[in-house]
Amino acid sequence: EEEEEEEEPADEPDTEGGLVEQLQGMISGLISEIERQVQREPRSRGVPALGNTTEPPVHFRIYASKPPFAGLPPPMGMPFLPGGGGDDEDGEIPTLERRLRAARLPVEAEEVVSRELRRLRRMSPMHSEYSTLVDYLEWMADLPWGPPVKGAQPPVPLATARAQLDADHFAMEKVKQRVLEFLAVCHLRGDTKGSILCMLGPPGIGKTSLGKSIAAALNRPFHRVSVGGIHSEAEVRGHRRTYVGALPGLILQAIKKCGASNCVIMLDEIDKLGRHSYNGDPSSALLEVLDPEQNAAFRDHFLAVPFNLSQVLFIATANEMEPIPRPLRDRMEVLELTGYTVDDKVQIALRHLLPKQVSLHGLPAGHVQLGDRELDHLISGYTREAGVRELERKIGALCRALAANVSAAAEGGAVAAEGE
């Protein structure tokens, strides 16, 4: 029995060797059949033999061969193969060409795109750089290169902008006046070139929500970019295309999502940028972005062509001024926001916080009644802060308690009805 047990493992190498030999034989047979078919097809059409270097690669000729191999369906025109649907109007390359022609590219970008398109037509889809090149051209086609069409977006009247700001925020007269001045200058000049605004103030006073209100008052798309904790220059200026998974920086990604070259981009928590990193200083990379004299020719590492950022309105937010480097601080117009007074908080609670919390907790409108006296006691005794975040939490706690009472009363009434 021990001899038989020792002899059993000896059969495994023979089995594996037989499988390897079978696979090698199948692969060799397939290669021979493909070579025989490829050699026979060009001769039937009067095409030179395989030694001619002007012929397309073998895999192109296989997809273009007619009639097809036995057992294979006829070629349906694969859009990524020149032998299939490369010349079709719905193919990938013709579609890219139409999108790039409609993108209103500047002269330098158009030259780069034309060169890359020529490379793409000669490149095999199995090439490692093919997908990277297609991704690059798609980014070039998706970005809004040209300025906004005149007349497509009429200027917002100052009275409408003022009403929008007053409806969204209480107080903050300094910031509202600065936005109206900016809008008035845009009406006179016809463009949006101007200074970069930086709203400086304690947490919870509504700096981020104020940026959304500014975009709504200007009738522009809005996107918030959180730059806190960024430690790499490539997050701002993009990655070079030599790296796997390269992408443009956060600025161009925001512009692509907005779909307009005159959008409003908020750089949130700019005082919390990472510094002294081995991957470069992101605050230094922002110097060109936030300089109105230089950002008209901003050059992202991924695109490698200038992009005009002069039509973008940048709004930065910060809690402290000391962490911001001095060169970056000089490029921004700082609007210092102080905390709210008790009277301001009472009005904010009545106009915004209380209706919001009542709706979030499913209570009927008008079910919660809080007057000035109750809110004054709540603010003075429980929420000693510059902003209104803690006040919103306390109002939410009151709404939860009322919601529990309403649910308990409803359940008690249902039980009593069942008992009767």
Backbone hydrogen bonds in HBPLUS format (Angstrom, degrees):
<---DONOR---> <-ACCEPTOR-->    atom                        ^
c    i                          cat <-CA-CA->   ^        H-A-AA   ^      H-
h    n   atom  resd res      DA  || num        DHA   H-A  angle D-A-AA Bond
n    s   type  num  typ     dist DA aas  dist angle  dist       angle   num
A0005-GLU N   A0001-GLU O   2.99 MM   4  6.27 156.3  2.05 150.8 157.1     1
A0006-GLU N   A0002-GLU O   3.06 MM   4  6.24 146.0  2.18 141.2 150.0     2
A0007-GLU N   A0003-GLU O   3.05 MM   4  6.27 138.1  2.24 140.4 151.4     3
A0007-GLU N   A0004-GLU O   3.18 MM   3  5.10 126.0  2.48  91.5 105.3     4
A0008-GLU N   A0004-GLU O   3.18 MM   4  6.38 135.4  2.39 144.8 154.7     5
A0010-ALA N   A0007-GLU O   3.19 MM   3  5.50 142.4  2.34 105.9 116.6     6
A0011-ASP N   A0008-GLU O   3.14 MM   3  5.97 172.5  2.15 128.0 129.8     7
A0012-GLU N   A0009-PRO O   3.28 MM   3  5.71 152.8  2.36 110.7 117.2     8
A0015-THR N   A0011-ASP O   3.14 MM   4  6.43 154.8  2.21 149.6 156.6     9
A0016-GLU N   A0012-GLU O   3.01 MM   4  6.28 167.7  2.03 162.8 164.8    10
A0017-GLY N   A0013-PRO O   2.82 MM   4  5.93 160.0  1.86 148.4 154.7    11
A0018-GLY N   A0014-ASP O   2.91 MM   4  6.09 147.3  2.02 142.1 150.8    12
A0019-LEU N   A0015-THR O   3.04 MM   4  6.39 152.3  2.12 148.8 155.9    13
A0020-VAL N   A0016-GLU O   2.99 MM   4  6.25 163.3  2.02 153.4 157.7    14
A0021-GLU N   A0017-GLY O   2.98 MM   4  6.15 159.8  2.02 145.4 150.9    15
A0022-GLN N   A0018-GLY O   2.95 MM   4  6.18 153.1  2.03 144.0 151.4    16
A0023-LEU N   A0019-LEU O   2.91 MM   4  6.19 164.6  1.93 155.3 158.8    17
A0024-GLN N   A0020-VAL O   2.89 MM   4  6.09 163.9  1.92 152.7 157.5    18
A0025-GLY N   A0021-GLU O   2.92 MM   4  6.08 152.4  1.99 142.8 150.6    19
A0026-MET N   A0022-GLN O   2.91 MM   4  6.20 155.4  1.98 149.6 156.3    20
A0027-ILE N   A0023-LEU O   2.90 MM   4  6.14 166.3  1.92 156.3 159.6    21
A0028-SER N   A0024-GLN O   2.94 MM   4  6.04 161.7  1.97 146.5 152.0    22
A0029-GLY N   A0025-GLY O   2.92 MM   4  6.09 153.3  1.99 142.9 150.5    23
A0030-LEU N   A0026-MET O   2.94 MM   4  6.21 155.7  2.00 149.7 156.0    24
A0031-ILE N   A0027-ILE O   2.94 MM   4  6.19 165.0  1.96 154.1 157.8    25
A0032-SER N   A0028-SER O   2.96 MM   4  6.12 161.5  2.00 147.5 152.8    26
A0033-GLU N   A0029-GLY O   2.94 MM   4  6.12 159.2  1.99 146.9 152.6    27
A0034-ILE N   A0030-LEU O   2.90 MM   4  6.13 160.9  1.94 153.3 158.3    28
A0035-GLU N   A0031-ILE O   2.96 MM   4  6.15 167.1  1.97 153.3 156.6    29
A0036-ARG N   A0032-SER O   2.93 MM   4  6.09 155.8  1.99 146.9 154.0    30
A0037-GLN N   A0033-GLU O   2.93 MM   4  6.13 160.6  1.96 149.4 154.3    31
A0038-VAL N   A0034-ILE O   2.91 MM   4  6.05 164.8  1.94 154.0 158.4    32
A0039-GLN N   A0035-GLU O   2.97 MM   4  6.03 158.2  2.02 145.8 151.4    33
A0040-ARG N   A0036-ARG O   3.05 MM   4  6.12 150.1  2.14 142.0 150.0    34
A0041-GLU N   A0037-GLN O   3.00 MM   4  6.09 157.0  2.06 150.9 156.1    35
A0044-SER N   A0040-ARG O   3.24 MM   4  6.48 147.2  2.35 145.6 153.8    36
A0044-SER N   A0041-GLU O   3.11 MM   3  5.30 124.1  2.44 101.9 115.7    37
A0045-ARG N   A0042-PRO O   3.08 MM   3  5.25 136.8  2.28 100.1 112.2    38
A0047-VAL N   A0042-PRO O   2.74 MM   5  4.71 167.1  1.75 147.7 143.1    39
A0046-GLY N   A0043-ARG O   3.18 MM   3  4.95 160.2  2.22  98.7 104.4    40
A0052-ASN N   A0049-ALA O   3.26 MM   3  6.04 167.6  2.27 119.4 123.0    41
A0060-PHE N   A0057-PRO O   3.18 MM   3  5.41 128.5  2.46 100.4 113.3    42
A0061-ARG N   A0057-PRO O   3.19 MM   4  6.57 156.2  2.25 149.5 155.8    43
A0062-ILE N   A0058-VAL O   2.92 MM   4  6.22 144.6  2.05 149.6 160.4    44
A0063-TYR N   A0059-HIS O   3.33 MM   4  6.48 160.7  2.37 138.9 142.1    45
A0064-ALA N   A0060-PHE O   3.07 MM   4  6.27 140.1  2.23 140.6 152.3    46
A0065-SER N   A0061-ARG O   2.93 MM   4  5.78 112.8  2.39 136.7 149.8    47
A0065-SER N   A0062-ILE O   3.36 MM   3  5.24 155.4  2.42  97.5 104.5    48
A0072-LEU N   A0069-PHE O   3.17 MM   3  5.55 166.7  2.19 129.5 130.4    49
A0081-LEU N   A0078-MET O   3.23 MM   3  5.67 171.4  2.24 119.0 121.2    50
A0085-GLY N   A0078-MET O   2.63 MM   7  4.75 162.3  1.66 122.5 121.9    51
A0084-GLY N   A0081-LEU O   2.81 MM   3  5.11 145.6  1.93 109.7 120.9    52
A0088-ASP N   A0085-GLY O   3.09 MM   3  4.97 157.2  2.14 102.3 109.3    53
A0091-GLY N   A0088-ASP O   3.12 MM   3  5.12 165.1  2.14 107.2 110.1    54
A0095-THR N   A0091-GLY O   3.14 MM   4  6.10 152.8  2.22 138.8 146.8    55
A0096-LEU N   A0092-GLU O   3.02 MM   4  6.22 155.2  2.08 145.0 151.8    56
A0097-GLU N   A0093-ILE O   2.97 MM   4  6.23 156.4  2.02 152.7 159.4    57
A0098-ARG N   A0094-PRO O   3.04 MM   4  6.31 158.6  2.08 149.3 153.6    58
A0099-ARG N   A0095-THR O   3.04 MM   4  6.30 160.7  2.08 150.1 155.3    59
A0100-LEU N   A0096-LEU O   2.91 MM   4  6.08 155.5  1.97 151.4 158.1    60
A0101-ARG N   A0097-GLU O   2.97 MM   4  6.16 151.0  2.05 146.3 153.9    61
A0102-ALA N   A0098-ARG O   3.17 MM   4  6.36 145.1  2.30 141.2 149.8    62
A0103-ALA N   A0100-LEU O   3.25 MM   3  5.06 158.1  2.30  97.9 104.4    63
A0110-GLU N   A0106-PRO O   2.87 MM   4  5.99 151.1  1.95 151.5 160.6    64
A0111-GLU N   A0107-VAL O   3.06 MM   4  6.33 152.7  2.14 152.0 158.1    65
A0112-VAL N   A0108-GLU O   3.22 MM   4  6.52 160.0  2.26 147.0 151.8    66
A0113-VAL N   A0109-ALA O   2.95 MM   4  6.14 161.1  1.99 149.9 155.2    67
A0114-SER N   A0110-GLU O   2.96 MM   4  6.09 158.0  2.01 145.9 151.7    68
A0115-ARG N   A0111-GLU O   3.10 MM   4  6.32 159.0  2.15 146.2 151.5    69
A0116-GLU N   A0112-VAL O   3.00 MM   4  6.24 158.2  2.05 149.4 155.5    70
A0117-LEU N   A0113-VAL O   2.88 MM   4  6.05 149.9  1.97 148.3 156.6    71
A0118-ARG N   A0114-SER O   3.11 MM   4  6.36 154.6  2.18 145.7 151.5    72
A0119-ARG N   A0115-ARG O   3.17 MM   4  6.48 154.3  2.24 143.2 150.1    73
A0120-LEU N   A0116-GLU O   2.91 MM   4  6.14 150.9  2.00 142.5 150.9    74
A0121-ARG N   A0117-LEU O   3.02 MM   4  6.30 150.6  2.11 149.8 155.9    75
A0122-ARG N   A0118-ARG O   3.39 MM   4  6.64 150.2  2.49 142.9 149.4    76
A0123-MET N   A0120-LEU O   3.28 MM   3  5.05 147.9  2.39  94.5 103.8    77
A0127-HIS N   A0124-SER O   2.93 MM   3  5.34 163.0  1.96 115.7 120.1    78
A0130-TYR N   A0127-HIS O   3.21 MM   3  5.40 161.1  2.24 107.8 113.6    79
A0133-LEU N   A0129-GLU O   2.98 MM   4  6.10 156.0  2.04 150.1 156.0    80
A0134-VAL N   A0130-TYR O   3.00 MM   4  6.28 157.1  2.05 152.6 159.0    81
A0135-ASP N   A0131-SER O   2.96 MM   4  6.10 156.5  2.01 144.4 150.9    82
A0136-TYR N   A0132-THR O   3.00 MM   4  6.23 151.5  2.08 142.4 150.0    83
A0137-LEU N   A0133-LEU O   3.04 MM   4  6.30 162.4  2.07 149.2 153.0    84
A0138-GLU N   A0134-VAL O   2.95 MM   4  6.15 151.4  2.03 147.1 155.2    85
A0139-TRP N   A0135-ASP O   3.06 MM   4  6.31 152.0  2.14 144.5 151.3    86
A0140-MET N   A0136-TYR O   3.05 MM   4  6.37 155.7  2.11 146.9 153.8    87
A0141-ALA N   A0137-LEU O   2.98 MM   4  6.20 143.4  2.11 141.0 150.8    88
A0142-ASP N   A0138-GLU O   2.96 MM   4  6.10 141.4  2.11 143.8 153.8    89
A0143-LEU N   A0139-TRP O   3.20 MM   4  6.25 147.6  2.31 151.9 156.5    90
A0152-ALA N   A0149-VAL O   3.14 MM   3  5.54 156.9  2.20 121.5 128.2    91
A0161-ALA N   A0157-PRO O   3.06 MM   4  6.39 160.6  2.10 154.1 159.4    92
A0162-ARG N   A0158-LEU O   2.91 MM   4  6.07 158.0  1.95 149.6 155.7    93
A0163-ALA N   A0159-ALA O   3.01 MM   4  6.18 155.8  2.07 142.6 148.9    94
A0164-GLN N   A0160-THR O   2.99 MM   4  6.22 151.8  2.08 145.6 153.2    95
A0165-LEU N   A0161-ALA O   3.04 MM   4  6.28 162.8  2.07 151.0 154.7    96
A0166-ASP N   A0162-ARG O   2.98 MM   4  6.16 161.5  2.01 150.4 155.6    97
A0167-ALA N   A0163-ALA O   2.97 MM   4  6.04 148.0  2.07 141.4 149.8    98
A0168-ASP N   A0164-GLN O   3.18 MM   4  6.35 146.0  2.30 144.5 152.5    99
A0169-HIS N   A0165-LEU O   2.98 MM   4  6.00 152.4  2.06 150.3 157.2   100
A0176-LYS N   A0172-MET O   3.19 MM   4  6.41 167.4  2.21 153.8 157.7   101
A0177-GLN N   A0173-GLU O   2.92 MM   4  6.01 159.0  1.97 147.6 153.0   102
A0178-ARG N   A0174-LYS O   3.13 MM   4  6.36 153.1  2.21 141.5 148.6   103
A0179-VAL N   A0175-VAL O   3.01 MM   4  6.30 154.4  2.08 152.3 158.8   104
A0180-LEU N   A0176-LYS O   3.04 MM   4  6.29 159.4  2.08 149.8 155.2   105
A0181-GLU N   A0177-GLN O   2.99 MM   4  6.21 150.0  2.08 144.6 152.9   106
A0182-PHE N   A0178-ARG O   3.00 MM   4  6.23 154.7  2.06 143.9 150.5   107
A0183-LEU N   A0179-VAL O   2.95 MM   4  6.21 157.0  2.00 148.7 154.8   108
A0184-ALA N   A0180-LEU O   2.90 MM   4  6.10 150.8  1.99 143.5 151.4   109
A0185-VAL N   A0181-GLU O   3.02 MM   4  6.27 156.5  2.07 149.1 154.4   110
A0186-CYS N   A0182-PHE O   3.04 MM   4  6.32 151.3  2.12 144.4 152.6   111
A0187-HIS N   A0183-LEU O   3.05 MM   4  6.35 147.0  2.16 143.4 151.7   112
A0188-LEU N   A0184-ALA O   3.16 MM   4  6.48 149.1  2.26 143.3 151.0   113
A0189-ARG N   A0185-VAL O   2.88 MM   4  6.02 167.2  1.90 158.1 161.3   114
A0190-GLY N   A0186-CYS O   2.86 MM   4  5.29 149.4  1.95 133.1 142.5   115
A0333-GLU N   A0196-ILE O   2.61 MM 137  5.79 173.5  1.62 173.6 175.9   116
A0316-ALA N   A0197-LEU O   2.80 MM 119  6.18 167.9  1.81 152.4 155.0   117
A0198-CYS N   A0333-GLU O   2.87 MM 135  5.80 147.1  1.98 152.1 144.9   118
A0335-LEU N   A0198-CYS O   2.73 MM 137  5.93 166.8  1.75 160.3 160.9   119
A0199-MET N   A0316-ALA O   2.76 MM 117  6.19 156.2  1.82 162.0 156.1   120
A0318-ALA N   A0199-MET O   3.10 MM 119  6.39 148.6  2.20 156.4 152.9   121
A0200-LEU N   A0335-LEU O   2.97 MM 135  5.97 160.1  2.01 136.9 143.4   122
A0337-LEU N   A0200-LEU O   2.65 MM 137  5.83 170.0  1.66 172.3 172.2   123
A0201-GLY N   A0318-ALA O   3.09 MM 117  6.59 158.0  2.14 156.2 161.6   124
A0388-VAL N   A0204-GLY O   2.99 MM 184  5.71 152.1  2.07 139.8 137.2   125
A0210-LEU N   A0206-GLY O   2.98 MM   4  5.86 138.2  2.16 132.0 143.0   126
A0211-GLY N   A0207-LYS O   3.19 MM   4  6.51 142.9  2.33 141.1 149.4   127
A0211-GLY N   A0208-THR O   3.12 MM   3  5.23 125.2  2.44  97.0 110.3   128
A0212-LYS N   A0208-THR O   3.34 MM   4  6.81 149.0  2.45 144.5 151.9   129
A0213-SER N   A0209-SER O   3.09 MM   4  6.40 150.9  2.18 141.9 149.8   130
A0214-ILE N   A0210-LEU O   2.91 MM   4  6.21 148.0  2.01 146.2 155.0   131
A0215-ALA N   A0211-GLY O   3.08 MM   4  6.37 158.4  2.13 147.3 152.0   132
A0216-ALA N   A0212-LYS O   2.97 MM   4  6.25 153.7  2.04 145.1 152.7   133
A0217-ALA N   A0213-SER O   2.81 MM   4  6.02 150.7  1.89 145.5 153.9   134
A0218-LEU N   A0214-ILE O   2.94 MM   4  6.16 144.5  2.06 145.6 155.0   135
A0219-ASN N   A0215-ALA O   2.94 MM   4  5.94 110.6  2.44 132.6 149.2   136
A0220-ARG N   A0215-ALA O   2.98 MM   5  5.23 169.7  1.99 150.1 153.4   137
A0219-ASN N   A0216-ALA O   3.23 MM   3  4.90 148.1  2.34  91.5 100.9   138
A0264-VAL N   A0221-PRO O   2.91 MM  43  6.20 164.6  1.94 164.3 169.6   139
A0223-HIS N   A0264-VAL O   3.05 MM  41  6.50 147.2  2.16 162.8 169.6   140
A0266-MET N   A0223-HIS O   3.00 MM  43  6.40 162.0  2.04 153.1 158.9   141
A0225-VAL N   A0266-MET O   2.78 MM  41  5.89 178.6  1.78 171.0 171.4   142
A0268-ASP N   A0225-VAL O   2.91 MM  43  6.04 147.2  2.02 143.3 152.8   143
A0227-VAL N   A0268-ASP O   3.17 MM  41  6.01 155.3  2.24 150.7 155.8   144
A0230-ILE N   A0227-VAL O   3.40 MM   3  5.69 165.6  2.42 128.2 126.3   145
A0229-GLY N   A0272-LYS O   2.86 MM  43  6.01 167.2  1.88 141.1 142.2   146
A0274-GLY N   A0230-ILE O   2.82 MM  44  5.20 137.5  2.00 138.4 145.3   147
A0235-GLU N   A0232-SER O   3.31 MM   3  5.61 150.3  2.40 102.9 110.4   148
A0233-GLU N   A0279-ASN O   3.26 MM  46  6.33 177.4  2.26 134.1 134.9   149
A0236-VAL N   A0233-GLU O   3.01 MM   3  5.57 150.0  2.10 113.9 122.2   150
A0237-ARG N   A0233-GLU O   2.99 MM   4  6.22 172.1  2.00 158.8 160.5   151
A0238-GLY N   A0234-ALA O   2.74 MM   4  4.50 129.9  1.99 122.3 127.0   152
A0250-LEU N   A0235-GLU O   2.80 MM  15  5.96 161.5  1.83 154.7 155.2   153
A0301-HIS N   A0237-ARG O   2.73 MM  64  5.83 158.6  1.78 166.4 174.0   154
A0239-HIS N   A0247-LEU O   3.00 MM   8  5.69 166.3  2.02 160.8 164.3   155
A0243-TYR N   A0240-ARG O   3.17 MM   3  6.13 173.8  2.18 127.9 129.7   156
A0253-GLN N   A0249-GLY O   3.08 MM   4  6.29 154.2  2.15 150.2 158.2   157
A0254-ALA N   A0250-LEU O   3.02 MM   4  6.11 150.9  2.11 139.0 145.7   158
A0255-ILE N   A0251-ILE O   3.07 MM   4  6.42 154.2  2.14 146.6 153.8   159
A0256-LYS N   A0252-LEU O   2.96 MM   4  6.13 155.9  2.02 145.9 152.0   160
A0257-LYS N   A0253-GLN O   3.08 MM   4  6.31 155.6  2.14 144.7 150.7   161
A0258-CYS N   A0254-ALA O   3.00 MM   4  6.24 152.1  2.08 146.4 154.0   162
A0259-GLY N   A0255-ILE O   2.88 MM   4  6.03 147.8  1.99 145.0 154.0   163
A0313-LEU N   A0263-CYS O   3.08 MM  50  6.45 166.3  2.10 161.6 164.5   164
A0265-ILE N   A0313-LEU O   3.01 MM  48  6.29 153.5  2.08 149.1 157.6   165
A0315-ILE N   A0265-ILE O   2.99 MM  50  6.30 158.1  2.04 152.2 155.6   166
A0267-LEU N   A0315-ILE O   2.84 MM  48  6.14 146.0  1.96 137.4 148.8   167
A0317-THR N   A0267-LEU O   3.17 MM  50  6.49 151.0  2.26 150.8 146.3   168
A0272-LYS N   A0269-GLU O   3.17 MM   3  5.63 165.3  2.19 112.6 116.6   169
A0270-ILE N   A0317-THR O   2.95 MM  47  6.11 156.8  2.01 176.2 175.6   170
A0284-SER N   A0281-ASP O   3.21 MM   3  5.47 130.4  2.47 103.3 115.0   171
A0285-ALA N   A0281-ASP O   3.31 MM   4  6.69 146.3  2.43 142.6 152.0   172
A0286-LEU N   A0282-PRO O   3.09 MM   4  6.37 133.9  2.31 141.1 152.6   173
A0287-LEU N   A0284-SER O   3.22 MM   3  5.35 155.7  2.29 101.4 108.7   174
A0290-LEU N   A0286-LEU O   2.98 MM   4  6.06 161.1  2.02 156.5 158.8   175
A0294-GLN N   A0291-ASP O   3.04 MM   3  5.42 155.6  2.10 114.4 121.6   176
A0295-ASN N   A0291-ASP O   2.95 MM   4  5.84 161.8  1.98 174.5 175.4   177
A0297-ALA N   A0294-GLN O   3.20 MM   3  6.25 176.2  2.21 131.1 132.2   178
A0309-LEU N   A0295-ASN O   2.84 MM  14  5.26 158.1  1.89 142.5 146.9   179
A0298-PHE N   A0307-PHE O   2.95 MM   9  5.08 130.3  2.21 154.3 145.1   180
A0307-PHE N   A0298-PHE O   2.63 MM   9  5.08 145.0  1.74 139.3 151.6   181
A0304-ALA N   A0300-ASP O   2.80 MM   4  5.68 162.2  1.83 154.9 161.2   182
A0312-VAL N   A0309-LEU O   3.20 MM   3  5.49 158.8  2.25 109.3 115.7   183
A0324-ILE N   A0321-MET O   3.25 MM   3  5.67 144.3  2.39 109.5 119.2   184
A0329-ARG N   A0325-PRO O   2.92 MM   4  6.14 149.9  2.01 151.7 161.6   185
A0330-ASP N   A0326-ARG O   3.01 MM   4  6.21 149.6  2.10 154.4 160.8   186
A0331-ARG N   A0328-LEU O   3.28 MM   3  5.45 147.3  2.39 100.8 109.7   187
A0332-MET N   A0329-ARG O   3.28 MM   3  5.63 168.9  2.29 113.5 116.2   188
A0340-TYR N   A0386-ALA O   3.13 MM  46  5.92 161.0  2.16 157.2 151.4   189
A0345-LYS N   A0341-THR O   2.97 MM   4  6.26 156.4  2.02 148.5 154.8   190
A0346-VAL N   A0342-VAL O   2.99 MM   4  6.25 150.7  2.08 147.4 155.1   191
A0347-GLN N   A0343-ASP O   3.17 MM   4  6.45 163.4  2.19 148.8 152.0   192
A0348-ILE N   A0344-ASP O   2.92 MM   4  6.17 157.5  1.97 150.5 157.5   193
A0349-ALA N   A0345-LYS O   2.87 MM   4  6.00 156.3  1.92 146.3 152.5   194
A0350-LEU N   A0346-VAL O   3.02 MM   4  6.27 159.6  2.06 149.6 154.8   195
A0351-ARG N   A0347-GLN O   2.94 MM   4  6.02 156.6  2.00 148.7 154.9   196
A0352-HIS N   A0348-ILE O   2.88 MM   4  5.58 160.2  1.92 145.0 150.8   197
A0353-LEU N   A0348-ILE O   3.21 MM   5  6.52 160.0  2.25 140.8 146.5   198
A0354-LEU N   A0349-ALA O   2.84 MM   5  5.51 168.2  1.85 150.0 152.1   199
A0356-LYS N   A0352-HIS O   3.21 MM   4  6.20 152.3  2.30 142.8 150.9   200
A0357-GLN N   A0353-LEU O   2.99 MM   4  6.20 165.3  2.01 157.5 160.5   201
A0358-VAL N   A0354-LEU O   2.99 MM   4  6.10 161.5  2.02 156.0 161.2   202
A0359-SER N   A0355-PRO O   3.12 MM   4  6.19 155.8  2.18 140.9 146.8   203
A0360-LEU N   A0356-LYS O   2.98 MM   4  6.22 154.2  2.05 146.9 154.6   204
A0361-HIS N   A0357-GLN O   3.08 MM   4  6.17 148.9  2.18 147.0 153.1   205
A0363-LEU N   A0358-VAL O   3.16 MM   5  5.42 147.8  2.27 164.1 163.8   206
A0362-GLY N   A0359-SER O   3.35 MM   3  5.35 165.1  2.37 103.3 106.9   207
A0367-HIS N   A0364-PRO O   3.08 MM   3  5.54 153.7  2.16 137.6 136.1   208
A0375-LEU N   A0371-GLY O   3.07 MM   4  6.25 166.7  2.09 152.3 156.5   209
A0376-ASP N   A0372-ASP O   2.85 MM   4  5.90 153.4  1.92 144.7 152.5   210
A0377-HIS N   A0373-ARG O   3.05 MM   4  6.28 156.3  2.11 147.1 152.5   211
A0378-LEU N   A0374-GLU O   2.92 MM   4  6.17 156.7  1.97 147.2 154.3   212
A0379-ILE N   A0375-LEU O   2.86 MM   4  6.01 159.6  1.90 151.7 156.5   213
A0380-SER N   A0376-ASP O   2.97 MM   4  6.02 168.7  1.98 148.3 151.9   214
A0381-GLY N   A0377-HIS O   2.98 MM   4  5.79 152.8  2.06 141.6 148.8   215
A0382-TYR N   A0378-LEU O   3.06 MM   4  5.57 145.1  2.19 134.4 141.7   216
A0383-THR N   A0379-ILE O   3.28 MM   4  4.92 149.6  2.38 118.5 125.3   217
A0392-GLU N   A0388-VAL O   3.02 MM   4  6.19 149.9  2.12 140.7 148.0   218
A0393-ARG N   A0389-ARG O   3.05 MM   4  6.42 148.0  2.16 144.3 153.2   219
A0394-LYS N   A0390-GLU O   2.99 MM   4  6.30 156.8  2.04 150.5 155.9   220
A0395-ILE N   A0391-LEU O   3.02 MM   4  6.27 160.4  2.06 149.6 154.7   221
A0396-GLY N   A0392-GLU O   2.93 MM   4  6.08 149.1  2.03 140.1 149.2   222
A0397-ALA N   A0393-ARG O   2.88 MM   4  6.21 142.9  2.02 144.2 154.4   223
A0398-LEU N   A0394-LYS O   3.07 MM   4  6.42 154.5  2.14 148.0 153.7   224
A0399-CYS N   A0395-ILE O   3.02 MM   4  6.30 156.2  2.08 146.3 152.8   225
A0400-ARG N   A0396-GLY O   2.95 MM   4  6.18 149.5  2.04 144.0 152.1   226
A0401-ALA N   A0397-ALA O   3.06 MM   4  6.32 156.5  2.11 146.8 152.6   227
A0402-LEU N   A0398-LEU O   3.02 MM   4  6.32 159.2  2.07 148.8 154.4   228
A0403-ALA N   A0399-CYS O   2.85 MM   4  6.02 152.0  1.92 144.5 152.9   229
A0404-ALA N   A0400-ARG O   2.93 MM   4  6.18 151.1  2.01 146.8 153.7   230
A0405-ASN N   A0401-ALA O   3.09 MM   4  6.40 155.9  2.16 145.5 151.7   231
A0406-VAL N   A0402-LEU O   2.90 MM   4  6.15 159.7  1.94 151.5 157.0   232
A0407-SER N   A0403-ALA O   2.96 MM   4  6.13 159.4  2.00 146.3 151.8   233
A0408-ALA N   A0404-ALA O   2.92 MM   4  6.10 159.4  1.96 147.7 153.6   234
A0409-ALA N   A0405-ASN O   2.90 MM   4  6.07 159.5  1.94 149.3 154.9   235
A0410-ALA N   A0406-VAL O   2.96 MM   4  6.15 154.3  2.03 144.7 151.9   236
A0411-GLU N   A0407-SER O   2.96 MM   4  6.18 157.8  2.01 148.5 154.2   237
A0412-GLY N   A0408-ALA O   2.89 MM   4  6.09 157.6  1.94 148.0 154.6   238
A0413-GLY N   A0409-ALA O   2.96 MM   4  6.13 157.2  2.01 146.8 152.5   239
A0414-ALA N   A0410-ALA O   3.06 MM   4  6.27 150.4  2.15 141.6 149.6   240
A0415-VAL N   A0411-GLU O   2.97 MM   4  6.25 155.9  2.03 149.2 155.2   241
A0416-ALA N   A0412-GLY O   2.98 MM   4  6.18 161.8  2.02 149.9 154.8   242
A0417-ALA N   A0413-GLY O   3.01 MM   4  6.17 153.8  2.08 142.9 149.8   243
A0418-GLU N   A0414-ALA O   3.05 MM   4  6.30 150.7  2.13 143.6 151.3   244
A0419-GLY N   A0415-VAL O   2.97 MM   4  6.28 150.4  2.06 147.6 155.9   245
A0420-GLU N   A0416-ALA O   3.09 MM   4  6.38 152.3  2.17 148.0 154.2   246
